[in-house]
Amino acid sequence: MSILHLDAEAQAELQAEAEKLIARYASPLETVKALMAYNCELETQILALAHRHPELVTVSYDDTPAVIG
């Protein structure tokens, strides 16, 4: 589980992208799949940025189990 701190502008941009994806799909399952793929794409971009510019991004691992609810 990771924690990503975003400023208000970045949060609004991500919310807008999520709403676009949700509106595109009729099925909730297809919406979830699209959101998961989008999330993976963002994580890949963050990891690439961290690899190229370690002074800008720190990536760490937290082995605490996820809590739902």
KAHUPE-V395345 format. One record per residue. N is the residue number from 1. RES is the residue in one letter. PHI is phi in whole degrees, 0 to 359 (* if undefined). D_CENTER is the distance of its C-alpha to the mean C-alpha in whole Angstrom. Layout:
N,RES,PHI,D_CENTER + N,RES,PHI,D_CENTER
This chain:
1,M,*,12 + 2,S,236,10 + 3,I,242,10 + 4,L,240,9 + 5,H,263,11 + 6,L,242,11 + 7,D,283,14 + 8,A,299,15 + 9,E,294,15 + 10,A,294,11 + 11,Q,298,10 + 12,A,295,13 + 13,E,295,12 + 14,L,295,8 + 15,Q,298,11 + 16,A,296,13 + 17,E,296,11 + 18,A,297,10 + 19,E,295,14 + 20,K,298,15 + 21,L,295,13 + 22,I,299,15 + 23,A,291,18 + 24,R,284,18 + 25,Y,248,19 + 26,A,279,22 + 27,S,268,21 + 28,P,301,18 + 29,L,296,18 + 30,E,295,17 + 31,T,297,15 + 32,V,298,13 + 33,K,300,13 + 34,A,294,12 + 35,L,295,9 + 36,M,295,8 + 37,A,296,9 + 38,Y,297,7 + 39,N,298,4 + 40,C,298,7 + 41,E,297,8 + 42,L,296,5 + 43,E,298,6 + 44,T,297,9 + 45,Q,296,10 + 46,I,295,9 + 47,L,296,12 + 48,A,296,14 + 49,L,297,14 + 50,A,296,15 + 51,H,291,18 + 52,R,284,19 + 53,H,226,19 + 54,P,297,19 + 55,E,284,21 + 56,L,264,18 + 57,V,230,15 + 58,T,246,16 + 59,V,249,14 + 60,S,227,15 + 61,Y,245,15 + 62,D,239,16 + 63,D,273,18 + 64,T,293,18 + 65,P,300,18 + 66,A,292,15 + 67,V,244,17 + 68,I,248,17 + 69,G,123,19
